[in-house]
Amino acid sequence: MLFSHYNGHFSVSNGWVTLLALLAIWELVWKLIALWRAGRNNQLGWFLAVGILNTAGILEIIYLIFFQKDNSSSK
């Protein structure tokens, strides 16, 4: 049971706490990778969007797959 009712108060079970902790770690990893790549590629708009918006890693994954610059051919 994720919520329990005890003496008129609601408490959150460990399942929710664990789920939120895992989601926070998931988003942090993707956010750091996307911010690093956007910063290295001088993509200020993407850097700001990824840094400000919290989308559970979805925006970061979209950026990394479709919108980051390909610098492999210039080296």
Biopython code that builds the backbone (N, CA, C, O; Angstrom):
import numpy as np
from Bio.PDB.StructureBuilder import StructureBuilder

atoms = [
    (1, "MET", "N", (0.844, -1.166, 0.000)),
    (1, "MET", "CA", (0.000, 0.000, 0.000)),
    (1, "MET", "C", (0.895, 1.237, 0.000)),
    (1, "MET", "O", (1.782, 1.361, 0.844)),
    (2, "LEU", "N", (0.669, 2.140, -0.933)),
    (2, "LEU", "CA", (1.526, 3.310, -1.050)),
    (2, "LEU", "C", (1.172, 4.403, -0.055)),
    (2, "LEU", "O", (2.047, 5.136, 0.405)),
    (3, "PHE", "N", (-0.119, 4.515, 0.279)),
    (3, "PHE", "CA", (-0.547, 5.483, 1.283)),
    (3, "PHE", "C", (-1.217, 4.743, 2.421)),
    (3, "PHE", "O", (-1.923, 3.759, 2.197)),
    (4, "SER", "N", (-1.007, 5.198, 3.611)),
    (4, "SER", "CA", (-1.711, 4.596, 4.734)),
    (4, "SER", "C", (-2.352, 5.711, 5.552)),
    (4, "SER", "O", (-1.827, 6.821, 5.623)),
    (5, "HIS", "N", (-3.475, 5.409, 6.158)),
    (5, "HIS", "CA", (-4.221, 6.374, 6.957)),
    (5, "HIS", "C", (-4.047, 5.987, 8.410)),
    (5, "HIS", "O", (-4.427, 4.888, 8.812)),
    (6, "TYR", "N", (-3.483, 6.870, 9.192)),
    (6, "TYR", "CA", (-3.199, 6.550, 10.587)),
    (6, "TYR", "C", (-3.535, 7.760, 11.458)),
    (6, "TYR", "O", (-2.929, 8.820, 11.304)),
    (7, "ASN", "N", (-4.470, 7.613, 12.346)),
    (7, "ASN", "CA", (-4.878, 8.674, 13.279)),
    (7, "ASN", "C", (-5.199, 9.993, 12.582)),
    (7, "ASN", "O", (-4.825, 11.064, 13.061)),
    (8, "GLY", "N", (-5.882, 9.909, 11.469)),
    (8, "GLY", "CA", (-6.279, 11.132, 10.769)),
    (8, "GLY", "C", (-5.195, 11.742, 9.913)),
    (8, "GLY", "O", (-5.413, 12.803, 9.328)),
    (9, "HIS", "N", (-4.041, 11.123, 9.814)),
    (9, "HIS", "CA", (-2.934, 11.648, 9.025)),
    (9, "HIS", "C", (-2.571, 10.640, 7.938)),
    (9, "HIS", "O", (-2.682, 9.429, 8.130)),
    (10, "PHE", "N", (-2.144, 11.156, 6.814)),
    (10, "PHE", "CA", (-1.672, 10.296, 5.740)),
    (10, "PHE", "C", (-0.158, 10.221, 5.801)),
    (10, "PHE", "O", (0.510, 11.223, 6.059)),
    (11, "SER", "N", (0.374, 9.056, 5.569)),
    (11, "SER", "CA", (1.828, 8.903, 5.504)),
    (11, "SER", "C", (2.180, 8.240, 4.174)),
    (11, "SER", "O", (1.383, 7.495, 3.604)),
    (12, "VAL", "N", (3.346, 8.517, 3.711)),
    (12, "VAL", "CA", (3.817, 7.978, 2.444)),
    (12, "VAL", "C", (4.675, 6.753, 2.744)),
    (12, "VAL", "O", (5.535, 6.789, 3.624)),
    (13, "SER", "N", (4.440, 5.678, 2.014)),
    (13, "SER", "CA", (5.221, 4.466, 2.257)),
    (13, "SER", "C", (6.602, 4.574, 1.625)),
    (13, "SER", "O", (6.878, 5.488, 0.848)),
    (14, "ASN", "N", (7.445, 3.639, 1.966)),
    (14, "ASN", "CA", (8.804, 3.621, 1.421)),
    (14, "ASN", "C", (8.822, 3.412, -0.083)),
    (14, "ASN", "O", (9.797, 3.774, -0.742)),
    (15, "GLY", "N", (7.761, 2.832, -0.642)),
    (15, "GLY", "CA", (7.689, 2.630, -2.087)),
    (15, "GLY", "C", (7.733, 3.941, -2.849)),
    (15, "GLY", "O", (8.435, 4.050, -3.855)),
    (16, "TRP", "N", (6.995, 4.933, -2.385)),
    (16, "TRP", "CA", (6.997, 6.240, -3.050)),
    (16, "TRP", "C", (8.334, 6.940, -2.894)),
    (16, "TRP", "O", (8.836, 7.550, -3.838)),
    (17, "VAL", "N", (8.901, 6.854, -1.722)),
    (17, "VAL", "CA", (10.193, 7.496, -1.473)),
    (17, "VAL", "C", (11.257, 6.889, -2.384)),
    (17, "VAL", "O", (12.062, 7.614, -2.969)),
    (18, "THR", "N", (11.260, 5.582, -2.501)),
    (18, "THR", "CA", (12.219, 4.898, -3.364)),
    (18, "THR", "C", (12.005, 5.278, -4.821)),
    (18, "THR", "O", (12.967, 5.542, -5.543)),
    (19, "LEU", "N", (10.750, 5.308, -5.259)),
    (19, "LEU", "CA", (10.433, 5.677, -6.632)),
    (19, "LEU", "C", (10.878, 7.101, -6.945)),
    (19, "LEU", "O", (11.462, 7.348, -8.000)),
    (20, "LEU", "N", (10.611, 8.034, -6.045)),
    (20, "LEU", "CA", (11.032, 9.418, -6.264)),
    (20, "LEU", "C", (12.553, 9.558, -6.261)),
    (20, "LEU", "O", (13.103, 10.342, -7.036)),
    (21, "ALA", "N", (13.226, 8.817, -5.410)),
    (21, "ALA", "CA", (14.692, 8.866, -5.373)),
    (21, "ALA", "C", (15.277, 8.331, -6.681)),
    (21, "ALA", "O", (16.206, 8.921, -7.232)),
    (22, "LEU", "N", (14.741, 7.224, -7.175)),
    (22, "LEU", "CA", (15.224, 6.668, -8.442)),
    (22, "LEU", "C", (14.949, 7.617, -9.607)),
    (22, "LEU", "O", (15.792, 7.774, -10.489)),
    (23, "LEU", "N", (13.771, 8.253, -9.616)),
    (23, "LEU", "CA", (13.440, 9.214, -10.667)),
    (23, "LEU", "C", (14.373, 10.420, -10.622)),
    (23, "LEU", "O", (14.793, 10.922, -11.664)),
    (24, "ALA", "N", (14.697, 10.882, -9.423)),
    (24, "ALA", "CA", (15.608, 12.021, -9.280)),
    (24, "ALA", "C", (17.006, 11.673, -9.786)),
    (24, "ALA", "O", (17.639, 12.486, -10.461)),
    (25, "ILE", "N", (17.488, 10.489, -9.471)),
    (25, "ILE", "CA", (18.803, 10.056, -9.957)),
    (25, "ILE", "C", (18.790, 9.914, -11.473)),
    (25, "ILE", "O", (19.724, 10.353, -12.144)),
    (26, "TRP", "N", (17.723, 9.297, -12.027)),
    (26, "TRP", "CA", (17.564, 9.143, -13.480)),
    (26, "TRP", "C", (17.638, 10.496, -14.173)),
    (26, "TRP", "O", (18.377, 10.660, -15.144)),
    (27, "GLU", "N", (16.871, 11.471, -13.676)),
    (27, "GLU", "CA", (16.865, 12.784, -14.314)),
    (27, "GLU", "C", (18.199, 13.488, -14.162)),
    (27, "GLU", "O", (18.659, 14.133, -15.104)),
    (28, "LEU", "N", (18.830, 13.385, -13.011)),
    (28, "LEU", "CA", (20.111, 14.045, -12.789)),
    (28, "LEU", "C", (21.178, 13.550, -13.759)),
    (28, "LEU", "O", (21.943, 14.348, -14.301)),
    (29, "VAL", "N", (21.232, 12.247, -13.979)),
    (29, "VAL", "CA", (22.228, 11.687, -14.907)),
    (29, "VAL", "C", (22.014, 12.238, -16.310)),
    (29, "VAL", "O", (22.957, 12.723, -16.935)),
    (30, "TRP", "N", (20.775, 12.169, -16.814)),
    (30, "TRP", "CA", (20.495, 12.662, -18.164)),
    (30, "TRP", "C", (20.704, 14.165, -18.265)),
    (30, "TRP", "O", (21.213, 14.650, -19.275)),
    (31, "LYS", "N", (20.318, 14.910, -17.234)),
    (31, "LYS", "CA", (20.470, 16.363, -17.241)),
    (31, "LYS", "C", (21.943, 16.753, -17.321)),
    (31, "LYS", "O", (22.310, 17.636, -18.095)),
    (32, "LEU", "N", (22.784, 16.101, -16.527)),
    (32, "LEU", "CA", (24.211, 16.432, -16.545)),
    (32, "LEU", "C", (24.851, 16.129, -17.896)),
    (32, "LEU", "O", (25.661, 16.914, -18.390)),
    (33, "ILE", "N", (24.491, 14.994, -18.493)),
    (33, "ILE", "CA", (25.041, 14.656, -19.808)),
    (33, "ILE", "C", (24.598, 15.672, -20.844)),
    (33, "ILE", "O", (25.418, 16.153, -21.627)),
    (34, "ALA", "N", (23.297, 16.012, -20.860)),
    (34, "ALA", "CA", (22.774, 16.958, -21.847)),
    (34, "ALA", "C", (23.341, 18.358, -21.633)),
    (34, "ALA", "O", (23.671, 19.038, -22.604)),
    (35, "LEU", "N", (23.460, 18.796, -20.394)),
    (35, "LEU", "CA", (24.039, 20.120, -20.128)),
    (35, "LEU", "C", (25.489, 20.183, -20.582)),
    (35, "LEU", "O", (25.915, 21.176, -21.172)),
    (36, "TRP", "N", (26.244, 19.135, -20.310)),
    (36, "TRP", "CA", (27.641, 19.113, -20.723)),
    (36, "TRP", "C", (27.761, 19.182, -22.245)),
    (36, "TRP", "O", (28.572, 19.946, -22.769)),
    (37, "ARG", "N", (26.958, 18.389, -22.953)),
    (37, "ARG", "CA", (27.028, 18.388, -24.419)),
    (37, "ARG", "C", (26.555, 19.710, -25.010)),
    (37, "ARG", "O", (27.177, 20.229, -25.936)),
    (38, "ALA", "N", (25.453, 20.266, -24.482)),
    (38, "ALA", "CA", (24.955, 21.544, -24.994)),
    (38, "ALA", "C", (25.963, 22.654, -24.737)),
    (38, "ALA", "O", (26.154, 23.527, -25.583)),
    (39, "GLY", "N", (26.602, 22.630, -23.589)),
    (39, "GLY", "CA", (27.621, 23.634, -23.290)),
    (39, "GLY", "C", (28.829, 23.513, -24.199)),
    (39, "GLY", "O", (29.344, 24.521, -24.685)),
    (40, "ARG", "N", (29.284, 22.300, -24.432)),
    (40, "ARG", "CA", (30.440, 22.092, -25.318)),
    (40, "ARG", "C", (30.130, 22.457, -26.769)),
    (40, "ARG", "O", (31.023, 22.855, -27.518)),
    (41, "ASN", "N", (28.861, 22.322, -27.163)),
    (41, "ASN", "CA", (28.459, 22.628, -28.538)),
    (41, "ASN", "C", (27.963, 24.064, -28.702)),
    (41, "ASN", "O", (27.446, 24.425, -29.759)),
    (42, "ASN", "N", (28.119, 24.882, -27.664)),
    (42, "ASN", "CA", (27.674, 26.287, -27.704)),
    (42, "ASN", "C", (26.216, 26.423, -28.121)),
    (42, "ASN", "O", (25.884, 27.298, -28.921)),
    (43, "GLN", "N", (25.346, 25.576, -27.595)),
    (43, "GLN", "CA", (23.918, 25.635, -27.867)),
    (43, "GLN", "C", (23.218, 26.204, -26.633)),
    (43, "GLN", "O", (22.671, 25.466, -25.814)),
    (44, "LEU", "N", (23.248, 27.548, -26.519)),
    (44, "LEU", "CA", (22.747, 28.228, -25.331)),
    (44, "LEU", "C", (21.264, 27.959, -25.089)),
    (44, "LEU", "O", (20.858, 27.759, -23.944)),
    (45, "GLY", "N", (20.454, 27.949, -26.136)),
    (45, "GLY", "CA", (19.022, 27.699, -25.976)),
    (45, "GLY", "C", (18.744, 26.345, -25.353)),
    (45, "GLY", "O", (17.935, 26.229, -24.431)),
    (46, "TRP", "N", (19.410, 25.329, -25.854)),
    (46, "TRP", "CA", (19.246, 23.983, -25.298)),
    (46, "TRP", "C", (19.793, 23.912, -23.880)),
    (46, "TRP", "O", (19.193, 23.272, -23.016)),
    (47, "PHE", "N", (20.922, 24.561, -23.633)),
    (47, "PHE", "CA", (21.510, 24.564, -22.300)),
    (47, "PHE", "C", (20.527, 25.139, -21.285)),
    (47, "PHE", "O", (20.336, 24.570, -20.211)),
    (48, "LEU", "N", (19.899, 26.275, -21.628)),
    (48, "LEU", "CA", (18.939, 26.895, -20.724)),
    (48, "LEU", "C", (17.689, 26.036, -20.547)),
    (48, "LEU", "O", (17.207, 25.867, -19.426)),
    (49, "ALA", "N", (17.160, 25.492, -21.643)),
    (49, "ALA", "CA", (15.949, 24.673, -21.564)),
    (49, "ALA", "C", (16.180, 23.437, -20.700)),
    (49, "ALA", "O", (15.362, 23.115, -19.838)),
    (50, "VAL", "N", (17.278, 22.755, -20.929)),
    (50, "VAL", "CA", (17.576, 21.543, -20.158)),
    (50, "VAL", "C", (17.841, 21.893, -18.699)),
    (50, "VAL", "O", (17.443, 21.150, -17.801)),
    (51, "GLY", "N", (18.503, 23.007, -18.458)),
    (51, "GLY", "CA", (18.820, 23.404, -17.093)),
    (51, "GLY", "C", (17.624, 23.857, -16.290)),
    (51, "GLY", "O", (17.584, 23.658, -15.076)),
    (52, "ILE", "N", (16.648, 24.462, -16.941)),
    (52, "ILE", "CA", (15.499, 25.026, -16.231)),
    (52, "ILE", "C", (14.349, 24.032, -16.095)),
    (52, "ILE", "O", (13.741, 23.928, -15.030)),
    (53, "LEU", "N", (14.049, 23.306, -17.163)),
    (53, "LEU", "CA", (12.881, 22.432, -17.161)),
    (53, "LEU", "C", (13.186, 21.076, -16.543)),
    (53, "LEU", "O", (14.247, 20.501, -16.785)),
    (54, "ASN", "N", (12.268, 20.576, -15.759)),
    (54, "ASN", "CA", (12.387, 19.246, -15.171)),
    (54, "ASN", "C", (11.375, 18.339, -15.857)),
    (54, "ASN", "O", (10.172, 18.449, -15.620)),
    (55, "THR", "N", (11.862, 17.449, -16.703)),
    (55, "THR", "CA", (10.975, 16.608, -17.511)),
    (55, "THR", "C", (11.269, 15.124, -17.327)),
    (55, "THR", "O", (10.985, 14.329, -18.223)),
    (56, "ALA", "N", (11.820, 14.742, -16.209)),
    (56, "ALA", "CA", (12.141, 13.341, -15.908)),
    (56, "ALA", "C", (13.065, 12.731, -16.960)),
    (56, "ALA", "O", (12.992, 11.533, -17.234)),
    (57, "GLY", "N", (13.922, 13.543, -17.540)),
    (57, "GLY", "CA", (14.897, 13.043, -18.494)),
    (57, "GLY", "C", (14.423, 13.012, -19.934)),
    (57, "GLY", "O", (15.220, 12.733, -20.829)),
    (58, "ILE", "N", (13.158, 13.287, -20.186)),
    (58, "ILE", "CA", (12.610, 13.181, -21.540)),
    (58, "ILE", "C", (13.214, 14.232, -22.466)),
    (58, "ILE", "O", (13.674, 13.889, -23.555)),
    (59, "LEU", "N", (13.225, 15.506, -22.061)),
    (59, "LEU", "CA", (13.794, 16.568, -22.895)),
    (59, "LEU", "C", (15.277, 16.322, -23.137)),
    (59, "LEU", "O", (15.779, 16.550, -24.237)),
    (60, "GLU", "N", (15.970, 15.857, -22.110)),
    (60, "GLU", "CA", (17.401, 15.606, -22.243)),
    (60, "GLU", "C", (17.689, 14.506, -23.258)),
    (60, "GLU", "O", (18.612, 14.626, -24.064)),
    (61, "ILE", "N", (16.904, 13.440, -23.219)),
    (61, "ILE", "CA", (17.083, 12.340, -24.169)),
    (61, "ILE", "C", (16.757, 12.798, -25.581)),
    (61, "ILE", "O", (17.465, 12.437, -26.521)),
    (62, "ILE", "N", (15.692, 13.591, -25.751)),
    (62, "ILE", "CA", (15.339, 14.120, -27.077)),
    (62, "ILE", "C", (16.482, 14.967, -27.614)),
    (62, "ILE", "O", (16.856, 14.836, -28.779)),
    (63, "TYR", "N", (17.046, 15.845, -26.768)),
    (63, "TYR", "CA", (18.174, 16.663, -27.215)),
    (63, "TYR", "C", (19.348, 15.794, -27.639)),
    (63, "TYR", "O", (19.917, 15.991, -28.713)),
    (64, "LEU", "N", (19.710, 14.836, -26.799)),
    (64, "LEU", "CA", (20.886, 14.017, -27.092)),
    (64, "LEU", "C", (20.721, 13.183, -28.350)),
    (64, "LEU", "O", (21.697, 12.953, -29.064)),
    (65, "ILE", "N", (19.516, 12.726, -28.637)),
    (65, "ILE", "CA", (19.294, 11.891, -29.818)),
    (65, "ILE", "C", (19.152, 12.719, -31.092)),
    (65, "ILE", "O", (19.713, 12.352, -32.125)),
    (66, "PHE", "N", (18.417, 13.820, -31.040)),
    (66, "PHE", "CA", (18.030, 14.515, -32.271)),
    (66, "PHE", "C", (18.683, 15.872, -32.503)),
    (66, "PHE", "O", (18.794, 16.281, -33.659)),
    (67, "PHE", "N", (19.120, 16.591, -31.479)),
    (67, "PHE", "CA", (19.469, 17.985, -31.677)),
    (67, "PHE", "C", (20.901, 18.376, -31.341)),
    (67, "PHE", "O", (21.280, 19.515, -31.615)),
    (68, "GLN", "N", (21.705, 17.513, -30.772)),
    (68, "GLN", "CA", (23.068, 17.926, -30.479)),
    (68, "GLN", "C", (23.871, 17.990, -31.787)),
    (68, "GLN", "O", (23.638, 17.221, -32.719)),
    (69, "LYS", "N", (24.804, 18.912, -31.823)),
    (69, "LYS", "CA", (25.628, 19.073, -33.014)),
    (69, "LYS", "C", (26.572, 17.889, -33.147)),
    (69, "LYS", "O", (27.031, 17.336, -32.147)),
    (70, "ASP", "N", (26.857, 17.506, -34.373)),
    (70, "ASP", "CA", (27.794, 16.426, -34.629)),
    (70, "ASP", "C", (29.161, 17.039, -34.884)),
    (70, "ASP", "O", (29.407, 17.603, -35.950)),
    (71, "ASN", "N", (30.038, 16.928, -33.915)),
    (71, "ASN", "CA", (31.385, 17.509, -34.026)),
    (71, "ASN", "C", (32.425, 16.505, -34.465)),
    (71, "ASN", "O", (33.605, 16.843, -34.552)),
    (72, "SER", "N", (32.016, 15.269, -34.747)),
    (72, "SER", "CA", (32.986, 14.241, -35.091)),
    (72, "SER", "C", (33.622, 14.498, -36.458)),
    (72, "SER", "O", (34.769, 14.106, -36.675)),
    (73, "SER", "N", (32.910, 15.144, -37.385)),
    (73, "SER", "CA", (33.455, 15.368, -38.728)),
    (73, "SER", "C", (34.397, 16.561, -38.779)),
    (73, "SER", "O", (35.190, 16.684, -39.712)),
    (74, "SER", "N", (34.318, 17.461, -37.762)),
    (74, "SER", "CA", (35.163, 18.659, -37.799)),
    (74, "SER", "C", (36.532, 18.449, -37.182)),
    (74, "SER", "O", (37.384, 19.332, -37.283)),
    (75, "LYS", "N", (36.771, 17.321, -36.552)),
    (75, "LYS", "CA", (38.075, 17.092, -35.910)),
    (75, "LYS", "C", (38.988, 16.309, -36.789)),
    (75, "LYS", "O", (40.123, 16.027, -36.405)),
]
sb = StructureBuilder()
sb.init_structure("model")
sb.init_model(0)
sb.init_chain("A")
sb.init_seg("    ")
for serial, (resi, resn, name, xyz) in enumerate(atoms, 1):
    if name == "N":
        sb.init_residue(resn, " ", resi, " ")
    sb.init_atom(name, np.array(xyz, "f"), 0.0, 1.0, " ", f" {name:<3s}", serial, name[0])
structure = sb.get_structure()
